[in-house]
Amino acid sequence: MFEQLKNLASLRKQASEMKKQLESELITGESLNGQVKISMDGSQKIKEVFIDESLLEASNQDKLQNAIKDAFSKANKELQMMMVRKMQAGEIQMPQM
C-alpha cells in the first residue's frame, strides 16, 4: 500500500513537471492569410487572438467564424505535432507507473 502511494506521488510530480514544460510553449494557428491568428500554450490555454479589422463587419460574420475555427484547429494540430516531436526527442516523457 505504501509503495502505491509513493508511486502516485511520483506520478503527480512527473505530471506537474510535464505541465510546466508544456505551458512554456507557444503555438499559433493562422487562417485567411494571417488575418485571423490564435496563439495558445502547450496546455491549450488561448493566450492571444488577433482579428484583422477588415473582418469586423457584419457582412463577414460567417467568414470570420469559419476563420476562427480554422485557426484554432491549425493551432491545436501544431500543438499535437510539437508534443510528438518533443516526445521523440526525449524532451518530454510520459509519467511512468
mmCIF file as gemmi writes it, N, C-alpha and C atoms, coordinates in Angstrom:
data_model
loop_
_atom_site.group_PDB
_atom_site.id
_atom_site.type_symbol
_atom_site.label_atom_id
_atom_site.label_alt_id
_atom_site.label_comp_id
_atom_site.label_asym_id
_atom_site.label_entity_id
_atom_site.label_seq_id
_atom_site.pdbx_PDB_ins_code
_atom_site.Cartn_x
_atom_site.Cartn_y
_atom_site.Cartn_z
_atom_site.occupancy
_atom_site.B_iso_or_equiv
_atom_site.pdbx_formal_charge
_atom_site.auth_seq_id
_atom_site.auth_asym_id
_atom_site.pdbx_PDB_model_num
ATOM 1 N N . MET Axp A 1 ? 0.826 -1.196 0 1 0 ? 1 A 1
ATOM 2 C CA . MET Axp A 1 ? 0 0 0 1 0 ? 1 A 1
ATOM 3 C C . MET Axp A 1 ? 0.867 1.255 0 1 0 ? 1 A 1
ATOM 4 N N . PHE Axp A 2 ? 1.911 1.265 0.868 1 0 ? 2 A 1
ATOM 5 C CA . PHE Axp A 2 ? 2.798 2.418 0.947 1 0 ? 2 A 1
ATOM 6 C C . PHE Axp A 2 ? 3.514 2.632 -0.38 1 0 ? 2 A 1
ATOM 7 N N . GLU Axp A 3 ? 3.874 1.553 -1.047 1 0 ? 3 A 1
ATOM 8 C CA . GLU Axp A 3 ? 4.557 1.641 -2.342 1 0 ? 3 A 1
ATOM 9 C C . GLU Axp A 3 ? 3.653 2.276 -3.401 1 0 ? 3 A 1
ATOM 10 N N . GLN Axp A 4 ? 2.363 1.938 -3.369 1 0 ? 4 A 1
ATOM 11 C CA . GLN Axp A 4 ? 1.424 2.527 -4.316 1 0 ? 4 A 1
ATOM 12 C C . GLN Axp A 4 ? 1.279 4.031 -4.093 1 0 ? 4 A 1
ATOM 13 N N . LEU Axp A 5 ? 1.254 4.459 -2.842 1 0 ? 5 A 1
ATOM 14 C CA . LEU Axp A 5 ? 1.17 5.89 -2.537 1 0 ? 5 A 1
ATOM 15 C C . LEU Axp A 5 ? 2.429 6.615 -3.001 1 0 ? 5 A 1
ATOM 16 N N . LYS Axp A 6 ? 3.564 5.962 -2.841 1 0 ? 6 A 1
ATOM 17 C CA . LYS Axp A 6 ? 4.83 6.538 -3.285 1 0 ? 6 A 1
ATOM 18 C C . LYS Axp A 6 ? 4.837 6.687 -4.809 1 0 ? 6 A 1
ATOM 19 N N . ASN Axp A 7 ? 4.321 5.668 -5.504 1 0 ? 7 A 1
ATOM 20 C CA . ASN Axp A 7 ? 4.238 5.73 -6.962 1 0 ? 7 A 1
ATOM 21 C C . ASN Axp A 7 ? 3.282 6.838 -7.404 1 0 ? 7 A 1
ATOM 22 N N . LEU Axp A 8 ? 2.174 6.986 -6.705 1 0 ? 8 A 1
ATOM 23 C CA . LEU Axp A 8 ? 1.208 8.028 -7.026 1 0 ? 8 A 1
ATOM 24 C C . LEU Axp A 8 ? 1.834 9.416 -6.864 1 0 ? 8 A 1
ATOM 25 N N . ALA Axp A 9 ? 2.585 9.614 -5.814 1 0 ? 9 A 1
ATOM 26 C CA . ALA Axp A 9 ? 3.256 10.899 -5.586 1 0 ? 9 A 1
ATOM 27 C C . ALA Axp A 9 ? 4.27 11.164 -6.694 1 0 ? 9 A 1
ATOM 28 N N . SER Axp A 10 ? 4.963 10.14 -7.118 1 0 ? 10 A 1
ATOM 29 C CA . SER Axp A 10 ? 5.934 10.282 -8.205 1 0 ? 10 A 1
ATOM 30 C C . SER Axp A 10 ? 5.234 10.641 -9.509 1 0 ? 10 A 1
ATOM 31 N N . LEU Axp A 11 ? 4.104 9.997 -9.793 1 0 ? 11 A 1
ATOM 32 C CA . LEU Axp A 11 ? 3.331 10.303 -10.995 1 0 ? 11 A 1
ATOM 33 C C . LEU Axp A 11 ? 2.854 11.753 -10.996 1 0 ? 11 A 1
ATOM 34 N N . ARG Axp A 12 ? 2.374 12.204 -9.858 1 0 ? 12 A 1
ATOM 35 C CA . ARG Axp A 12 ? 1.902 13.589 -9.759 1 0 ? 12 A 1
ATOM 36 C C . ARG Axp A 12 ? 3.045 14.57 -10.01 1 0 ? 12 A 1
ATOM 37 N N . LYS Axp A 13 ? 4.204 14.271 -9.468 1 0 ? 13 A 1
ATOM 38 C CA . LYS Axp A 13 ? 5.365 15.15 -9.661 1 0 ? 13 A 1
ATOM 39 C C . LYS Axp A 13 ? 5.76 15.186 -11.138 1 0 ? 13 A 1
ATOM 40 N N . GLN Axp A 14 ? 5.806 14.012 -11.776 1 0 ? 14 A 1
ATOM 41 C CA . GLN Axp A 14 ? 6.156 13.946 -13.197 1 0 ? 14 A 1
ATOM 42 C C . GLN Axp A 14 ? 5.128 14.683 -14.05 1 0 ? 14 A 1
ATOM 43 N N . ALA Axp A 15 ? 3.853 14.535 -13.728 1 0 ? 15 A 1
ATOM 44 C CA . ALA Axp A 15 ? 2.798 15.215 -14.478 1 0 ? 15 A 1
ATOM 45 C C . ALA Axp A 15 ? 2.902 16.726 -14.301 1 0 ? 15 A 1
ATOM 46 N N . SER Axp A 16 ? 3.223 17.168 -13.108 1 0 ? 16 A 1
ATOM 47 C CA . SER Axp A 16 ? 3.376 18.598 -12.84 1 0 ? 16 A 1
ATOM 48 C C . SER Axp A 16 ? 4.551 19.175 -13.633 1 0 ? 16 A 1
ATOM 49 N N . GLU Axp A 17 ? 5.648 18.445 -13.696 1 0 ? 17 A 1
ATOM 50 C CA . GLU Axp A 17 ? 6.812 18.893 -14.464 1 0 ? 17 A 1
ATOM 51 C C . GLU Axp A 17 ? 6.487 18.956 -15.949 1 0 ? 17 A 1
ATOM 52 N N . MET Axp A 18 ? 5.765 17.959 -16.454 1 0 ? 18 A 1
ATOM 53 C CA . MET Axp A 18 ? 5.387 17.946 -17.859 1 0 ? 18 A 1
ATOM 54 C C . MET Axp A 18 ? 4.46 19.126 -18.164 1 0 ? 18 A 1
ATOM 55 N N . LYS Axp A 19 ? 3.536 19.422 -17.27 1 0 ? 19 A 1
ATOM 56 C CA . LYS Axp A 19 ? 2.617 20.547 -17.465 1 0 ? 19 A 1
ATOM 57 C C . LYS Axp A 19 ? 3.388 21.857 -17.534 1 0 ? 19 A 1
ATOM 58 N N . LYS Axp A 20 ? 4.371 22.041 -16.664 1 0 ? 20 A 1
ATOM 59 C CA . LYS Axp A 20 ? 5.178 23.261 -16.68 1 0 ? 20 A 1
ATOM 60 C C . LYS Axp A 20 ? 5.932 23.401 -18.001 1 0 ? 20 A 1
ATOM 61 N N . GLN Axp A 21 ? 6.481 22.29 -18.499 1 0 ? 21 A 1
ATOM 62 C CA . GLN Axp A 21 ? 7.185 22.318 -19.781 1 0 ? 21 A 1
ATOM 63 C C . GLN Axp A 21 ? 6.251 22.749 -20.896 1 0 ? 21 A 1
ATOM 64 N N . LEU Axp A 22 ? 5.07 22.173 -20.925 1 0 ? 22 A 1
ATOM 65 C CA . LEU Axp A 22 ? 4.122 22.459 -21.993 1 0 ? 22 A 1
ATOM 66 C C . LEU Axp A 22 ? 3.6 23.891 -21.919 1 0 ? 22 A 1
ATOM 67 N N . GLU Axp A 23 ? 3.399 24.406 -20.719 1 0 ? 23 A 1
ATOM 68 C CA . GLU Axp A 23 ? 2.904 25.765 -20.575 1 0 ? 23 A 1
ATOM 69 C C . GLU Axp A 23 ? 3.89 26.805 -21.092 1 0 ? 23 A 1
ATOM 70 N N . SER Axp A 24 ? 5.157 26.434 -21.191 1 0 ? 24 A 1
ATOM 71 C CA . SER Axp A 24 ? 6.164 27.39 -21.679 1 0 ? 24 A 1
ATOM 72 C C . SER Axp A 24 ? 6.186 27.47 -23.205 1 0 ? 24 A 1
ATOM 73 N N . GLU Axp A 25 ? 5.507 26.563 -23.874 1 0 ? 25 A 1
ATOM 74 C CA . GLU Axp A 25 ? 5.457 26.563 -25.336 1 0 ? 25 A 1
ATOM 75 C C . GLU Axp A 25 ? 4.325 27.467 -25.822 1 0 ? 25 A 1
ATOM 76 N N . LEU Axp A 26 ? 4.537 28.119 -26.961 1 0 ? 26 A 1
ATOM 77 C CA . LEU Axp A 26 ? 3.508 28.964 -27.557 1 0 ? 26 A 1
ATOM 78 C C . LEU Axp A 26 ? 3.35 28.569 -29.013 1 0 ? 26 A 1
ATOM 79 N N . ILE Axp A 27 ? 2.135 28.21 -29.383 1 0 ? 27 A 1
ATOM 80 C CA . ILE Axp A 27 ? 1.804 27.757 -30.731 1 0 ? 27 A 1
ATOM 81 C C . ILE Axp A 27 ? 0.786 28.74 -31.317 1 0 ? 27 A 1
ATOM 82 N N . THR Axp A 28 ? 0.94 29.047 -32.61 1 0 ? 28 A 1
ATOM 83 C CA . THR Axp A 28 ? -0.001 29.955 -33.27 1 0 ? 28 A 1
ATOM 84 C C . THR Axp A 28 ? -0.591 29.29 -34.504 1 0 ? 28 A 1
ATOM 85 N N . GLY Axp A 29 ? -1.907 29.386 -34.63 1 0 ? 29 A 1
ATOM 86 C CA . GLY Axp A 29 ? -2.61 28.923 -35.824 1 0 ? 29 A 1
ATOM 87 C C . GLY Axp A 29 ? -3.156 30.139 -36.557 1 0 ? 29 A 1
ATOM 88 N N . GLU Axp A 30 ? -3.016 30.129 -37.875 1 0 ? 30 A 1
ATOM 89 C CA . GLU Axp A 30 ? -3.465 31.257 -38.689 1 0 ? 30 A 1
ATOM 90 C C . GLU Axp A 30 ? -4.444 30.788 -39.75 1 0 ? 30 A 1
ATOM 91 N N . SER Axp A 31 ? -5.318 31.716 -40.164 1 0 ? 31 A 1
ATOM 92 C CA . SER Axp A 31 ? -6.19 31.455 -41.306 1 0 ? 31 A 1
ATOM 93 C C . SER Axp A 31 ? -6.399 32.763 -42.055 1 0 ? 31 A 1
ATOM 94 N N . LEU Axp A 32 ? -6.968 32.63 -43.239 1 0 ? 32 A 1
ATOM 95 C CA . LEU Axp A 32 ? -7.196 33.779 -44.119 1 0 ? 32 A 1
ATOM 96 C C . LEU Axp A 32 ? -5.919 34.604 -44.309 1 0 ? 32 A 1
ATOM 97 N N . ASN Axp A 33 ? -4.827 33.891 -44.629 1 0 ? 33 A 1
ATOM 98 C CA . ASN Axp A 33 ? -3.534 34.541 -44.889 1 0 ? 33 A 1
ATOM 99 C C . ASN Axp A 33 ? -3.094 35.455 -43.75 1 0 ? 33 A 1
ATOM 100 N N . GLY Axp A 34 ? -3.277 34.995 -42.524 1 0 ? 34 A 1
ATOM 101 C CA . GLY Axp A 34 ? -2.828 35.746 -41.362 1 0 ? 34 A 1
ATOM 102 C C . GLY Axp A 34 ? -3.805 36.785 -40.845 1 0 ? 34 A 1
ATOM 103 N N . GLN Axp A 35 ? -4.989 36.863 -41.433 1 0 ? 35 A 1
ATOM 104 C CA . GLN Axp A 35 ? -5.973 37.839 -40.949 1 0 ? 35 A 1
ATOM 105 C C . GLN Axp A 35 ? -6.585 37.41 -39.615 1 0 ? 35 A 1
ATOM 106 N N . VAL Axp A 36 ? -6.534 36.124 -39.318 1 0 ? 36 A 1
ATOM 107 C CA . VAL Axp A 36 ? -7.003 35.603 -38.034 1 0 ? 36 A 1
ATOM 108 C C . VAL Axp A 36 ? -5.896 34.726 -37.472 1 0 ? 36 A 1
ATOM 109 N N . LYS Axp A 37 ? -5.5 35.003 -36.219 1 0 ? 37 A 1
ATOM 110 C CA . LYS Axp A 37 ? -4.444 34.225 -35.556 1 0 ? 37 A 1
ATOM 111 C C . LYS Axp A 37 ? -4.887 33.901 -34.138 1 0 ? 37 A 1
ATOM 112 N N . ILE Axp A 38 ? -4.633 32.674 -33.735 1 0 ? 38 A 1
ATOM 113 C CA . ILE Axp A 38 ? -4.908 32.253 -32.364 1 0 ? 38 A 1
ATOM 114 C C . ILE Axp A 38 ? -3.629 31.633 -31.823 1 0 ? 38 A 1
ATOM 115 N N . SER Axp A 39 ? -3.17 32.141 -30.683 1 0 ? 39 A 1
ATOM 116 C CA . SER Axp A 39 ? -1.985 31.605 -30.027 1 0 ? 39 A 1
ATOM 117 C C . SER Axp A 39 ? -2.408 30.93 -28.733 1 0 ? 39 A 1
ATOM 118 N N . MET Axp A 40 ? -1.858 29.748 -28.502 1 0 ? 40 A 1
ATOM 119 C CA . MET Axp A 40 ? -2.169 29.002 -27.281 1 0 ? 40 A 1
ATOM 120 C C . MET Axp A 40 ? -0.894 28.392 -26.729 1 0 ? 40 A 1
ATOM 121 N N . ASP Axp A 41 ? -0.911 28.122 -25.43 1 0 ? 41 A 1
ATOM 122 C CA . ASP Axp A 41 ? 0.238 27.458 -24.843 1 0 ? 41 A 1
ATOM 123 C C . ASP Axp A 41 ? 0.053 25.941 -24.948 1 0 ? 41 A 1
ATOM 124 N N . GLY Axp A 42 ? 1.033 25.217 -24.478 1 0 ? 42 A 1
ATOM 125 C CA . GLY Axp A 42 ? 1.009 23.762 -24.58 1 0 ? 42 A 1
ATOM 126 C C . GLY Axp A 42 ? -0.086 23.096 -23.772 1 0 ? 42 A 1
ATOM 127 N N . SER Axp A 43 ? -0.714 23.839 -22.882 1 0 ? 43 A 1
ATOM 128 C CA . SER Axp A 43 ? -1.847 23.313 -22.115 1 0 ? 43 A 1
ATOM 129 C C . SER Axp A 43 ? -3.174 23.674 -22.764 1 0 ? 43 A 1
ATOM 130 N N . GLN Axp A 44 ? -3.116 24.164 -23.973 1 0 ? 44 A 1
ATOM 131 C CA . GLN Axp A 44 ? -4.272 24.549 -24.78 1 0 ? 44 A 1
ATOM 132 C C . GLN Axp A 44 ? -5.031 25.743 -24.209 1 0 ? 44 A 1
ATOM 133 N N . LYS Axp A 45 ? -4.354 26.583 -23.444 1 0 ? 45 A 1
ATOM 134 C CA . LYS Axp A 45 ? -4.964 27.822 -22.972 1 0 ? 45 A 1
ATOM 135 C C . LYS Axp A 45 ? -4.71 28.879 -24.035 1 0 ? 45 A 1
ATOM 136 N N . ILE Axp A 46 ? -5.769 29.521 -24.48 1 0 ? 46 A 1
ATOM 137 C CA . ILE Axp A 46 ? -5.626 30.56 -25.503 1 0 ? 46 A 1
ATOM 138 C C . ILE Axp A 46 ? -4.998 31.784 -24.85 1 0 ? 46 A 1
ATOM 139 N N . LYS Axp A 47 ? -3.892 32.232 -25.438 1 0 ? 47 A 1
ATOM 140 C CA . LYS Axp A 47 ? -3.148 33.36 -24.909 1 0 ? 47 A 1
ATOM 141 C C . LYS Axp A 47 ? -3.409 34.645 -25.681 1 0 ? 47 A 1
ATOM 142 N N . GLU Axp A 48 ? -3.698 34.518 -26.964 1 0 ? 48 A 1
ATOM 143 C CA . GLU Axp A 48 ? -3.879 35.705 -27.782 1 0 ? 48 A 1
ATOM 144 C C . GLU Axp A 48 ? -4.756 35.396 -28.986 1 0 ? 48 A 1
ATOM 145 N N . VAL Axp A 49 ? -5.58 36.355 -29.349 1 0 ? 49 A 1
ATOM 146 C CA . VAL Axp A 49 ? -6.408 36.256 -30.544 1 0 ? 49 A 1
ATOM 147 C C . VAL Axp A 49 ? -6.223 37.546 -31.332 1 0 ? 49 A 1
ATOM 148 N N . PHE Axp A 50 ? -5.923 37.416 -32.61 1 0 ? 50 A 1
ATOM 149 C CA . PHE Axp A 50 ? -5.798 38.573 -33.488 1 0 ? 50 A 1
ATOM 150 C C . PHE Axp A 50 ? -6.812 38.432 -34.608 1 0 ? 50 A 1
ATOM 151 N N . ILE Axp A 51 ? -7.571 39.497 -34.848 1 0 ? 51 A 1
ATOM 152 C CA . ILE Axp A 51 ? -8.533 39.532 -35.953 1 0 ? 51 A 1
ATOM 153 C C . ILE Axp A 51 ? -8.311 40.84 -36.696 1 0 ? 51 A 1
ATOM 154 N N . ASP Axp A 52 ? -8.015 40.734 -37.971 1 0 ? 52 A 1
ATOM 155 C CA . ASP Axp A 52 ? -7.817 41.916 -38.799 1 0 ? 52 A 1
ATOM 156 C C . ASP Axp A 52 ? -9.102 42.741 -38.821 1 0 ? 52 A 1
ATOM 157 N N . GLU Axp A 53 ? -8.962 44.052 -38.729 1 0 ? 53 A 1
ATOM 158 C CA . GLU Axp A 53 ? -10.125 44.952 -38.677 1 0 ? 53 A 1
ATOM 159 C C . GLU Axp A 53 ? -11.061 44.793 -39.87 1 0 ? 53 A 1
ATOM 160 N N . SER Axp A 54 ? -10.535 44.425 -41.007 1 0 ? 54 A 1
ATOM 161 C CA . SER Axp A 54 ? -11.374 44.302 -42.204 1 0 ? 54 A 1
ATOM 162 C C . SER Axp A 54 ? -12.425 43.202 -42.07 1 0 ? 54 A 1
ATOM 163 N N . LEU Axp A 55 ? -12.224 42.286 -41.133 1 0 ? 55 A 1
ATOM 164 C CA . LEU Axp A 55 ? -13.184 41.192 -40.932 1 0 ? 55 A 1
ATOM 165 C C . LEU Axp A 55 ? -14.272 41.532 -39.917 1 0 ? 55 A 1
ATOM 166 N N . LEU Axp A 56 ? -14.186 42.701 -39.307 1 0 ? 56 A 1
ATOM 167 C CA . LEU Axp A 56 ? -15.115 43.052 -38.234 1 0 ? 56 A 1
ATOM 168 C C . LEU Axp A 56 ? -16.367 43.767 -38.728 1 0 ? 56 A 1
ATOM 169 N N . GLU Axp A 57 ? -16.836 43.377 -39.878 1 0 ? 57 A 1
ATOM 170 C CA . GLU Axp A 57 ? -18.075 43.91 -40.426 1 0 ? 57 A 1
ATOM 171 C C . GLU Axp A 57 ? -19.134 42.816 -40.395 1 0 ? 57 A 1
ATOM 172 N N . ALA Axp A 58 ? -20.378 43.199 -40.217 1 0 ? 58 A 1
ATOM 173 C CA . ALA Axp A 58 ? -21.469 42.225 -40.122 1 0 ? 58 A 1
ATOM 174 C C . ALA Axp A 58 ? -21.525 41.311 -41.346 1 0 ? 58 A 1
ATOM 175 N N . SER Axp A 59 ? -21.179 41.84 -42.498 1 0 ? 59 A 1
ATOM 176 C CA . SER Axp A 59 ? -21.238 41.028 -43.717 1 0 ? 59 A 1
ATOM 177 C C . SER Axp A 59 ? -20.181 39.915 -43.725 1 0 ? 59 A 1
ATOM 178 N N . ASN Axp A 60 ? -19.194 39.998 -42.851 1 0 ? 60 A 1
ATOM 179 C CA . ASN Axp A 60 ? -18.118 38.999 -42.781 1 0 ? 60 A 1
ATOM 180 C C . ASN Axp A 60 ? -18.306 38.003 -41.642 1 0 ? 60 A 1
ATOM 181 N N . GLN Axp A 61 ? -19.464 38.001 -41.016 1 0 ? 61 A 1
ATOM 182 C CA . GLN Axp A 61 ? -19.656 37.169 -39.83 1 0 ? 61 A 1
ATOM 183 C C . GLN Axp A 61 ? -19.357 35.691 -40.085 1 0 ? 61 A 1
ATOM 184 N N . ASP Axp A 62 ? -19.938 35.105 -41.118 1 0 ? 62 A 1
ATOM 185 C CA . ASP Axp A 62 ? -19.699 33.685 -41.408 1 0 ? 62 A 1
ATOM 186 C C . ASP Axp A 62 ? -18.235 33.436 -41.726 1 0 ? 62 A 1
ATOM 187 N N . LYS Axp A 63 ? -17.666 34.302 -42.517 1 0 ? 63 A 1
ATOM 188 C CA . LYS Axp A 63 ? -16.246 34.176 -42.89 1 0 ? 63 A 1
ATOM 189 C C . LYS Axp A 63 ? -15.368 34.228 -41.64 1 0 ? 63 A 1
ATOM 190 N N . LEU Axp A 64 ? -15.662 35.143 -40.739 1 0 ? 64 A 1
ATOM 191 C CA . LEU Axp A 64 ? -14.884 35.28 -39.506 1 0 ? 64 A 1
ATOM 192 C C . LEU Axp A 64 ? -15.048 34.065 -38.609 1 0 ? 64 A 1
ATOM 193 N N . GLN Axp A 65 ? -16.273 33.589 -38.455 1 0 ? 65 A 1
ATOM 194 C CA . GLN Axp A 65 ? -16.5 32.416 -37.606 1 0 ? 65 A 1
ATOM 195 C C . GLN Axp A 65 ? -15.735 31.204 -38.139 1 0 ? 65 A 1
ATOM 196 N N . ASN Axp A 66 ? -15.779 30.987 -39.435 1 0 ? 66 A 1
ATOM 197 C CA . ASN Axp A 66 ? -15.052 29.868 -40.033 1 0 ? 66 A 1
ATOM 198 C C . ASN Axp A 66 ? -13.548 30.048 -39.892 1 0 ? 66 A 1
ATOM 199 N N . ALA Axp A 67 ? -13.076 31.281 -40.034 1 0 ? 67 A 1
ATOM 200 C CA . ALA Axp A 67 ? -11.645 31.551 -39.907 1 0 ? 67 A 1
ATOM 201 C C . ALA Axp A 67 ? -11.159 31.29 -38.487 1 0 ? 67 A 1
ATOM 202 N N . ILE Axp A 68 ? -11.97 31.639 -37.497 1 0 ? 68 A 1
ATOM 203 C CA . ILE Axp A 68 ? -11.587 31.385 -36.101 1 0 ? 68 A 1
ATOM 204 C C . ILE Axp A 68 ? -11.507 29.886 -35.842 1 0 ? 68 A 1
ATOM 205 N N . LYS Axp A 69 ? -12.486 29.136 -36.313 1 0 ? 69 A 1
ATOM 206 C CA . LYS Axp A 69 ? -12.46 27.676 -36.145 1 0 ? 69 A 1
ATOM 207 C C . LYS Axp A 69 ? -11.241 27.08 -36.839 1 0 ? 69 A 1
ATOM 208 N N . ASP Axp A 70 ? -10.949 27.559 -38.034 1 0 ? 70 A 1
ATOM 209 C CA . ASP Axp A 70 ? -9.806 27.057 -38.794 1 0 ? 70 A 1
ATOM 210 C C . ASP Axp A 70 ? -8.488 27.37 -38.082 1 0 ? 70 A 1
ATOM 211 N N . ALA Axp A 71 ? -8.339 28.593 -37.591 1 0 ? 71 A 1
ATOM 212 C CA . ALA Axp A 71 ? -7.111 28.981 -36.89 1 0 ? 71 A 1
ATOM 213 C C . ALA Axp A 71 ? -6.934 28.148 -35.622 1 0 ? 71 A 1
ATOM 214 N N . PHE Axp A 72 ? -8.02 27.925 -34.886 1 0 ? 72 A 1
ATOM 215 C CA . PHE Axp A 72 ? -7.932 27.107 -33.675 1 0 ? 72 A 1
ATOM 216 C C . PHE Axp A 72 ? -7.537 25.676 -34.019 1 0 ? 72 A 1
ATOM 217 N N . SER Axp A 73 ? -8.13 25.118 -35.05 1 0 ? 73 A 1
ATOM 218 C CA . SER Axp A 73 ? -7.799 23.75 -35.464 1 0 ? 73 A 1
ATOM 219 C C . SER Axp A 73 ? -6.333 23.639 -35.866 1 0 ? 73 A 1
ATOM 220 N N . LYS Axp A 74 ? -5.839 24.626 -36.589 1 0 ? 74 A 1
ATOM 221 C CA . LYS Axp A 74 ? -4.431 24.609 -37.002 1 0 ? 74 A 1
ATOM 222 C C . LYS Axp A 74 ? -3.5 24.725 -35.796 1 0 ? 74 A 1
ATOM 223 N N . ALA Axp A 75 ? -3.832 25.581 -34.852 1 0 ? 75 A 1
ATOM 224 C CA . ALA Axp A 75 ? -3.007 25.717 -33.649 1 0 ? 75 A 1
ATOM 225 C C . ALA Axp A 75 ? -3.013 24.417 -32.853 1 0 ? 75 A 1
ATOM 226 N N . ASN Axp A 76 ? -4.172 23.795 -32.729 1 0 ? 76 A 1
ATOM 227 C CA . ASN Axp A 76 ? -4.286 22.538 -31.995 1 0 ? 76 A 1
ATOM 228 C C . ASN Axp A 76 ? -3.479 21.431 -32.676 1 0 ? 76 A 1
ATOM 229 N N . LYS Axp A 77 ? -3.549 21.359 -33.993 1 0 ? 77 A 1
ATOM 230 C CA . LYS Axp A 77 ? -2.789 20.348 -34.727 1 0 ? 77 A 1
ATOM 231 C C . LYS Axp A 77 ? -1.284 20.59 -34.57 1 0 ? 77 A 1
ATOM 232 N N . GLU Axp A 78 ? -0.862 21.845 -34.638 1 0 ? 78 A 1
ATOM 233 C CA . GLU Axp A 78 ? 0.549 22.173 -34.468 1 0 ? 78 A 1
ATOM 234 C C . GLU Axp A 78 ? 1.017 21.808 -33.062 1 0 ? 78 A 1
ATOM 235 N N . LEU Axp A 79 ? 0.167 22.027 -32.071 1 0 ? 79 A 1
ATOM 236 C CA . LEU Axp A 79 ? 0.49 21.656 -30.697 1 0 ? 79 A 1
ATOM 237 C C . LEU Axp A 79 ? 0.694 20.146 -30.585 1 0 ? 79 A 1
ATOM 238 N N . GLN Axp A 80 ? -0.186 19.373 -31.187 1 0 ? 80 A 1
ATOM 239 C CA . GLN Axp A 80 ? -0.049 17.914 -31.143 1 0 ? 80 A 1
ATOM 240 C C . GLN Axp A 80 ? 1.249 17.467 -31.827 1 0 ? 80 A 1
ATOM 241 N N . MET Axp A 81 ? 1.572 18.085 -32.957 1 0 ? 81 A 1
ATOM 242 C CA . MET Axp A 81 ? 2.805 17.725 -33.67 1 0 ? 81 A 1
ATOM 243 C C . MET Axp A 81 ? 4.035 18.103 -32.84 1 0 ? 81 A 1
ATOM 244 N N . MET Axp A 82 ? 3.992 19.255 -32.163 1 0 ? 82 A 1
ATOM 245 C CA . MET Axp A 82 ? 5.094 19.677 -31.31 1 0 ? 82 A 1
ATOM 246 C C . MET Axp A 82 ? 5.302 18.687 -30.17 1 0 ? 82 A 1
ATOM 247 N N . MET Axp A 83 ? 4.211 18.215 -29.575 1 0 ? 83 A 1
ATOM 248 C CA . MET Axp A 83 ? 4.317 17.259 -28.476 1 0 ? 83 A 1
ATOM 249 C C . MET Axp A 83 ? 4.936 15.953 -28.953 1 0 ? 83 A 1
ATOM 250 N N . VAL Axp A 84 ? 4.537 15.488 -30.133 1 0 ? 84 A 1
ATOM 251 C CA . VAL Axp A 84 ? 5.103 14.253 -30.678 1 0 ? 84 A 1
ATOM 252 C C . VAL Axp A 84 ? 6.603 14.43 -30.925 1 0 ? 84 A 1
ATOM 253 N N . ARG Axp A 85 ? 6.988 15.581 -31.526 1 0 ? 85 A 1
ATOM 254 C CA . ARG Axp A 85 ? 8.417 15.837 -31.778 1 0 ? 85 A 1
ATOM 255 C C . ARG Axp A 85 ? 9.211 15.852 -30.481 1 0 ? 85 A 1
ATOM 256 N N . LYS Axp A 86 ? 8.674 16.496 -29.448 1 0 ? 86 A 1
ATOM 257 C CA . LYS Axp A 86 ? 9.376 16.568 -28.165 1 0 ? 86 A 1
ATOM 258 C C . LYS Axp A 86 ? 9.469 15.19 -27.5 1 0 ? 86 A 1
ATOM 259 N N . MET Axp A 87 ? 8.429 14.381 -27.633 1 0 ? 87 A 1
ATOM 260 C CA . MET Axp A 87 ? 8.482 13.035 -27.07 1 0 ? 87 A 1
ATOM 261 C C . MET Axp A 87 ? 9.516 12.187 -27.799 1 0 ? 87 A 1
ATOM 262 N N . GLN Axp A 88 ? 9.542 12.304 -29.126 1 0 ? 88 A 1
ATOM 263 C CA . GLN Axp A 88 ? 10.508 11.539 -29.914 1 0 ? 88 A 1
ATOM 264 C C . GLN Axp A 88 ? 11.936 11.968 -29.602 1 0 ? 88 A 1
ATOM 265 N N . ALA Axp A 89 ? 12.136 13.25 -29.311 1 0 ? 89 A 1
ATOM 266 C CA . ALA Axp A 89 ? 13.463 13.765 -28.993 1 0 ? 89 A 1
ATOM 267 C C . ALA Axp A 89 ? 13.842 13.518 -27.53 1 0 ? 89 A 1
ATOM 268 N N . GLY Axp A 90 ? 12.892 13.019 -26.752 1 0 ? 90 A 1
ATOM 269 C CA . GLY Axp A 90 ? 13.157 12.741 -25.345 1 0 ? 90 A 1
ATOM 270 C C . GLY Axp A 90 ? 13.049 13.962 -24.454 1 0 ? 90 A 1
ATOM 271 N N . GLU Axp A 91 ? 12.541 15.065 -25 1 0 ? 91 A 1
ATOM 272 C CA . GLU Axp A 91 ? 12.396 16.294 -24.206 1 0 ? 91 A 1
ATOM 273 C C . GLU Axp A 91 ? 11.204 16.217 -23.27 1 0 ? 91 A 1
ATOM 274 N N . ILE Axp A 92 ? 10.202 15.451 -23.64 1 0 ? 92 A 1
ATOM 275 C CA . ILE Axp A 92 ? 9.025 15.23 -22.809 1 0 ? 92 A 1
ATOM 276 C C . ILE Axp A 92 ? 8.865 13.728 -22.654 1 0 ? 92 A 1
ATOM 277 N N . GLN Axp A 93 ? 8.695 13.313 -21.417 1 0 ? 93 A 1
ATOM 278 C CA . GLN Axp A 93 ? 8.495 11.885 -21.168 1 0 ? 93 A 1
ATOM 279 C C . GLN Axp A 93 ? 7.196 11.698 -20.417 1 0 ? 93 A 1
ATOM 280 N N . MET Axp A 94 ? 6.467 10.694 -20.811 1 0 ? 94 A 1
ATOM 281 C CA . MET Axp A 94 ? 5.207 10.402 -20.142 1 0 ? 94 A 1
ATOM 282 C C . MET Axp A 94 ? 5.517 9.821 -18.764 1 0 ? 94 A 1
ATOM 283 N N . PRO Axp A 95 ? 4.716 10.158 -17.77 1 0 ? 95 A 1
ATOM 284 C CA . PRO Axp A 95 ? 4.932 9.609 -16.428 1 0 ? 95 A 1
ATOM 285 C C . PRO Axp A 95 ? 4.917 8.079 -16.446 1 0 ? 95 A 1
ATOM 286 N N . GLN Axp A 96 ? 5.831 7.51 -15.721 1 0 ? 96 A 1
ATOM 287 C CA . GLN Axp A 96 ? 5.936 6.045 -15.628 1 0 ? 96 A 1
ATOM 288 C C . GLN Axp A 96 ? 5.207 5.559 -14.384 1 0 ? 96 A 1
ATOM 289 N N . MET Axp A 97 ? 4.483 4.455 -14.538 1 0 ? 97 A 1
ATOM 290 C CA . MET Axp A 97 ? 3.78 3.885 -13.387 1 0 ? 97 A 1
ATOM 291 C C . MET Axp A 97 ? 4.638 2.831 -12.724 1 0 ? 97 A 1
